[in-house]
Amino acid sequence: MTTQSSNNTALASVSNDGPLVSPAIETGTPVIDDGMPQFHEAALALLATLSPERRMSAERRGKKQARYVTMPKDALIANGIDELCENAAAAAFGESGKRRALFLIGESDSGKTRAMEFHIPKRKEFLPYRRPSGELVTPFVSFECPRPITLKGFARKALEACGYPNVSHKLTEQELFDLLKATIRNNRILFMHIDEMQHVMKGTTTNEIQNVSDIIKSLLQIPGWPLHMILSGVPSLGLFLSPEDGDAQLRNRSFVVELKQMTRPDAEALLALQQHMVRDEGVLLGETDSIDFAHRLIHAYQGACGTIIQAIQGATERAQTEHENEPAGTASGPAVKIKHYAADYAFKFGCRPSANVFLVNDWERVDPRQSLAHVIAKAPRETKPSRSRKKEA
């Protein structure tokens, strides 16, 4: 097992106040999904219809989007998973500690799901194995909570992930969770990852939060079977652990890793990230290698790390395509410029030039969330009939 230096006390409340990216970032192994053979067959048939130039572009896009860019947050995530694995293994020498849940919390597009897709397959601890009897055991299960979902729906979804898909609709909520615990134990499941766990909450009242907290605690306290859990979601997931409404017992049974948004202090590190990603593609940097540009990029995508990485990839692809379409000998090589970011941003969000963060001088006044304001303003509004008209009806 890959071990990393860890500190039990510090990890319980992981500090991540340093730069979100650093010049020492590394590009991880491409993520290859072999779980869609039928779609890949259809994609190959589509590829055959494209021109050679578009095939080349499709290949570049696929490789860019499959590549995972590691950041300092990945060390925290790996450290948290190490803690869970070692704590589960500790039962062989005595007993597992009470901290059996890892909360991975971040805004939308912060890279939570992508991070799990990268880290989970790398873990030997999560791989299926065979018992001496020949029985195949899958110690790790993962599923996403759809929205909306009830507690009964959550139990059914978890049972399906654990290999029990056909559940009687006559079972009560309590019976479903009793069955889930028995299935976890009987199928020898050691780890459960739940993405978008906050969807289980119907509201944010203290009672609602406590109900879901009780469910999590009950799964962490299965008699004779110390299940370990990874729970990922948006900041509302932190309500389970907050001092005001959260559960003190659940806090004392958890580790927390926050995937923070990028802010202005991260500008220099973001430029290093851009340079690293662009260089890997054999592309030069134009006027985008400046602190002012980094501030624009952070503002345009509201600090969301995952979306910022996609923006760098999109601008790089536009620079490469533009270079390929130029007459031979007109340039030394493709270079990423502000115009490429501007075009990518406009295409993604449908904004006018006057609302494009990469084109206007007073870009700080632009609210990226209002990029379609000019379109929405034209949409007909439903008006309520006047009281007099109601009486006439």
N, C-alpha and C positions, 0 to 999 in steps of 0.2 A: 504494500500500500504506500502511496505517495504521502509522506508526512511533511508538514510545514510547521515552523515555529508557532506556538500558540500560547495564549495566556487565558486561562479559564475565567479569571475575574474580568479582564478587559473585554473579552468577547461578548459577555452577557449584555454589554451596552457599547457596541462597537463604535468607536469614534472614526469619522470619515470626513474631517474638516479640512484636510489638505487638498491639493489640486486633484481634480477628477481625472485628468489625463497627464501624462508626463512624457518627456522626450525619450524615455526608455521603453515606450510601448512596443509590443511585438505583435506581428500578424499571426494568428493561430492557423491551425490546419483547416483546410476547406471542409465545410459541413456538407456531406453527401447524404441525401435522403434516398434510401433504397426501398422505401415503403410505398412507392407509387409507380409500380411497373407499367400499369395500363396508361397512366398519364404520360409517362416518359415515352411510351410507344407513340402516343398521339402527338407529343411534342416533336419527335423525330420526323413524323410525317409532315408536320407543319414546317419544320426546318427545311425540308426538301423543296418547298415552294418558294423559299426566299432567294434573293439574289446573293451572289458571293459576298458582297459588301455587307448586306444585312445579316448574313450568317455569321460573319466575323464579329459584328456588333452584338449579336445574340450570345455568342460564345463569351465575349468580354463581360457582358452583363451577368451571365450565369456565374462566372468565376468570381466576379466582384462581390455579388450578393451572397455567395456561399462562403466567402471568407469571413472569419470572425476576428475582429480587432480587439486584442486584450487590453485592459486598462487596470489601474490599481484596484478597482472594485472587485476584479476577478480574484485577487489574492484574498480579499475578505470572504468572498463566497466560498472559495476552496478551503479556507481555514474553518469556516462554519461547517462545511460538509465533513471535514476531517474530524471535528469535534463530535458530530453525530455518530460517525462510523466507529470512532474509538470508544465512545461511550456505550454503544451497543455491544461492541466486542468485550468491554470490561466485565460483562456479566459472566464470561468464562472464568474469571478469576475472583469473583465476588458478586457484585451487583452493579447495575447501571445507575448512573446519577439521575436526578430528577429533571435536569435540563435536557429535554428530548425534542424540542421544537425549534426550527430555524425560521424566523420571519424575514422574508426578503421583500422590502417595501420601497416603492418608487412610483413616480407619476407615470401616466401613460406615455409610451414611446421612450421610456428610460432604459429599455433593454433587458427587462426582467426575463421575459419568455426566451429571448435569444440567448441570454446567459445560461439558462437552464438547459437549452438545447445543446449548448457547447460543453457544459461541465458534466452533465449526467452520463453521456456515452463514454467519457474518458474514465469513468470510475469502475475499476475491477470489482469493487465491493457491491455494485449494483447488478452485476451480470448474473444470469441464470446459472444454476449448477445442478448436478445430479447427486442424489443421496446414494449411499451404498446399495439401496434396494433398486436403484435405477430410476426412481421417481425424479422428474424434473421440477426444480423449485425456482420460482421467480421472486427474489427477495425485495424487489423494488417495483412499485406501481406508481403511475402518474395519471392524472386526469384534470380537466378544466371544468370549473363550475360555470354552467351557462346562466344566463339571466333572462327572466327571473327563475328562481328555484326555491322550493320549499325545503324544510328539513327532511321530509320524507323523500323528496326528489334527490336531495344530496345523498342520502343513505343508499338509494337505488343506484345512483351514478357511481358511488364508491364500491358497491357490491359488484357492479359490472366490471370495473377496473380490476377488481380482485379475482375475477374469473367466475362470478356467479351472476350471469346476465338475466336468467329467468326467475323473477321474484314474484310471488303471489301478490296481487293487488289488495288482498284482504288483510294483509299484515298491518298492524298499527305502527306508529312511529317508534315506540319503544321496542316492539318486536323486530323491526327492521334494523335498529342499531344493535340489538342483541345478536342478530344474525350476522351483521357486519363484523362485530368483534370476534365471533366464533370463526368466521371465514378467514379473517386476518391470521388468527392463531393456527387454524388447521392447515392453511396454505403456506404457513411459515414466512409471512410477509414481515420484513424488518423495517422497511422504509416506505413512506407514502408521501408523494408530492402532489399538492393541490394548487393549481393556478387560478387566479381570480377568486380567491376564497371570500372576498368581501361580498360577492353576489349572494351568499347565503343569508345575509342580513336583509330583512324587509324594511328596516328603519334604523335610526340611530338612537333610539331611546335606551335608557339604562337596562330595562328588562330585555329588550331584543338583543342587545350586546351580550348580556349575561347568559341568555339561552344558547347562543352560538358558542360562547366561551365554555360553557358546561359540556357541550358536545365535543369540543377539541380536547378538553381535559379528560373526558371519559375515554377517548381513543388513546390518549397518552398513558392511561392507567389501566389498561387491560390486565386483569389478574394473571400473573405468570407469563405475560408476554409484553415486554416494554417496547411498544411501537415507537419509532422515531419519525418525525414529520417535517417536511419543508412546505411552508405556506407562503405563497407569493401573491402580491396584489398591490393596489393603489394605496395612498396614505390612509384612507378610511379603515384599512385593515389594522392600522395601529390603534384604533379605538378599543380593540380587545385588550390592549396593554396600557392604555392611558390611565393616569392616576385618578381622573375624575370618574370615568364610567367603566374603566376596564377592570380586569380581574387580577388581584394581587397574586393569587396562586398561579395563574397562567403566566404572569410576568416572571415569576420565580422558576418557571419551568422552560424558559425560552431564551434563545439568542436572537439578536436583531442585527440585520445588515440593511442600511439605507442606501439606495441608489439615488444620489443627489443630482439635482439639475445643475448644468453648467452656469456659471455666473461670470461677471467681468474679471475677477481675479484669475480665472482659468484661461484667459486669452492667450498668454504665451504658450501654455501647454497645448492649447487647441491648435495653434499654428504648427507646433511640432507634430501633432497628430496629422494635420493636413499634409505637411511635407512628407511624412512617412508613407501615407496612403498613396499620394500622387507619385512619389518616387518609385514605389513598387510597380506602378503601371507604366513606367518609362516616360512620364509626362513632366514638363517643367511647370514652375509657378510663375504667374505674371504678377499683377499688382495686388494679388490676394494675400501676399505674405506681409501683412501689416497688422498692428494692434487694432487700428480702426476697423479693418475688415473683420477681424475676429469678433469684435463687439457687435457688428452688424449680423454676423452669422448666428451668434448666440441669441440675439434679440429676435431674429427672423423665425427661429424654431423654438423660441421660449425655453432654451436651455436643455431641450430633450436630447440626450446623448445619442439614442438610436436614430432619431430623425436627422440629426446633424451629420452623422456618419453617412446616411443615405444621400444627403445633400452633396457631400464631398464626392461620393461615387457618381451622382448624377451629373455634376459639373465636369468631372473628369471625362466621363463618357462623351459629353457634348464637345469637349475640346478635341478628343480623339477623332470623333466623327467629322468635325469641321476640318481637321488637318488632312484627313483622307480624301476629302472632296476638293482640296486645293490643288492647283497645278503643281506638278513635280518641281522641286527646287525653290518654291516660294517661301519656305520657312525651314528653320533648322530642326524643328520638331514641334509636337503639340504642346501648348501651354495653357494652363487653366487661368482664366481671367474673370473679372467681375461679371462681364456680360454673360458668361456661361452659368454662373450662379443665378443671375437675374432671370435668364430664360427658363432655367429649371424651376425656380420659385414661381414664376408666373404660370407655367404650365401645370404645376401641382395645385396651386391655390386659386387660379383664375382671376388674379388681381389686375387692375389697370396699372400702367406705368407710374401714375401718381401715388400709388399705394404699394409700390415695390420697394422693399427695404434696401435692395441693392442698387437702386437707380436714383433715389432722391437724396438731397443733401441733409434735410432735416428728418432722417430716418427714425429717430427716436420717438417722433410723434405718431408713427404708424403703428396701429394695433394689428398684428398679424391675424388675430381672431376675427377681424372685421374685413378680411380680404374680399369677401363676396357681398359687401354691404350695398354696392351699386346694383347688383342683381336682385338681392332680396327686397330692396326698396321698390322694385317694380312688381313684386308679387302681390296679387289681390289679397286684401285683408278681409276676413270674415267679420261682418258687423252684426251686432245684436239688434233685433227689431225693436222699435220704440214701443213704449207701453201702450200708446194709443192704437198702434197697429195690432198688438196682441189682443186688445179688447175687441177690435173689429173682427179678428179671426174667430 
